[in-house]
Amino acid sequence: MALRVIRLVIPAGATAFQAGNVVQKAGVHTSSVRSLRYGWWAYALGERTTPRLNKNSKIISVDGNLASGKGALAQKLADRLGMLYMPEPDTFYLDKMTGEKEPLSVDFNGMCSLEKFYTDPKAADGNSYRLQLWMYNMRLLQYADAIEHLLTTGQGVIIERSPFSDMVFLEAMFKEGYIRKECVQHYNEVKNISICEFLPPHLVIYVDLPAEEVQKKLKQSNKSYLQNVPLSYLKNIEDGYKKTFLPEISKTSELLAYDTTQAQDVERVAEDFEYLKFEKGPWLDQDDVTYHHMRMLVEDKHHVATLTHIPRFLPEITIGAHDFDEKYYAYRSLPGKKYAPGYNADVGDKYIWLK
C-alpha cells in the first residue's frame, strides 16, 4: 500500500495562512457553527472572481538554491507590493493546514526526515525519496492554498519555490546517487498527472548565488546537519534551475533573475515587477467560468492530495497493510481525531448530542 498524503481530518478549505492573515472569504452564508464554502450555489447566485482582481493579483514564486536569500526577498517584496507572503513549506505543512497545536509524529507526516536526508542521504530505508515525494505534495497543497487565496480575496501571493520547480531537487538527488531511476520515473508520473491541473506562477524570480557561496553560508548555519552538504549536490541544484527549470518556465511565466546583491534592492525588484506586461501564459485565457472551476478544485484539499496517488509498488514509499492499519488506528486514537472537528468530546467539543 502506497504512502498516502490524505488525512481524513483535513478541513475543507482550510489554509495554513489563516492564523496570521485573517481574511473574510466570500460566501453565501456563514455562522458560528459552520462556514459554507464557495460552490455551485455561490456561482449560480452571482459570485464572480474577476471583479476583485487587479494588477497585483498575481502568484509570484521566488526561487533559488539553499541559503540564496530568496526568503528575505520574498517577504520584503510581499510587504512592498501588499501581497500575502507564504514561506516555504516544511515536512509538517499538513499539520499547519489542520491547525495542530504541536507537530504530529513523522509517522503522520510522510515518514521522512529532512535532517536524516542531509546526514545520511543514501539511507537504505528510502528516506530520501520519501522526503522528495512528500515535499512535492506539500508544495502542491501550498500552491492550492495560494491560488485559493488569490481567487477568493484578489490579493496576490508570493511563495518560496513551487511544485513547478520542485524537480530541481529530484534531479540533484538522482545525479548524486541518493535515489534510484525507478524513483525518478515514479516522481515524473506523479507530477505529470497532477501539475497539469494547475496554472504556473505569473512570475518566477530567480535569486542566483554560486554553489560555492551557498556552501560557505551553509557551513555558518546554526543547523549542524546543513554544515556538510556536498558541493556537488548544490551545483546539481544550480544546474537544475539554469539548464532545466528556468528555460522551461520562461515559456509560460514572466522571469526575473538577480544575483544576491541585486536581490537586496527590493525597490528595484518592485519597479521591475511594475514594468512587466504579463502578456504570455495560460492566465490570459481565464474568465469567470474557468476561475469558478479552479476555485472548486483548490478549495478541496482532499482532491488536490489524491492527484498524486498512483497504485505503483515502490519499496521506498510502500508499506504493508498491517503497518498501514496500525498507523491508521494510531492516528485515530489521538485526541480530537476520532470524529470530524467539532464532534470530539475528548478535546472539549460540546455539541448537544454529546452532552
C-alpha angles and dihedrals in degrees: 000000000000120000108261131210098205122101117192090229101060101128112230111257093007114150133191094229098058097090094059099031112038110195123171107233122217112259143156094238138355133189139172089260103045136008110209113224129227109278147138094305092052090053092045090052092054107272107153133178106205097068091066096048121099139170091285094050093111140129108231122187118199110204137182146120124296114297092005095134095253093131094056091048093048093051096045093044091051090053091047095050097037093245133139114261116213113187121220111285120244130206089278097056090114089060089056091050092053093043099243113179090213128022112264125233118289085247085077096037106062097293088256139114130212091201091052090050092058095042097042110013093166095052110158093227092072096247093146096060094039087055093048094048093044092051090051088055092049092049090049092051091047091049089053088051090051094050091045090054092047095050095041099047106016090233116133120239131217117200135178109245122332139220086269093064097036091097092075088077092047091054092047092049092051094048090051092050094244094127136029129250089249089060091054090051091049093048092050091050091050092047095046094056095043111034091056088070091065135064116236121249116283088231136018118199114197120201109203119210119160114247091242090058091045090055091050091053092047091053087059093051120119088226106088094203090063095054096081103042107147116251090225091059091051091048090051090053089051091049090048090057098043100037102034118012104038096048090048099045092046088070092067106018137049112256132208123178128193137169116237094265093052091045090062090064098082093174090059092049090048090050091050088051091053091054095053114106097198092217099154139057138058094287088078091065096055126110137167092285095054091041088054092056091043091054091048089055101044097046090056100075091175089062093044090053094049090057089079098051115109122169096233127136110235118157093218094062104021122100128183123259092248092051091047091049091050093051092045094056091041088057093046090052092060116106111278095008103096095081137015116293110285096030103076114105092189091071096042102270107155111190114162095251090055095055 
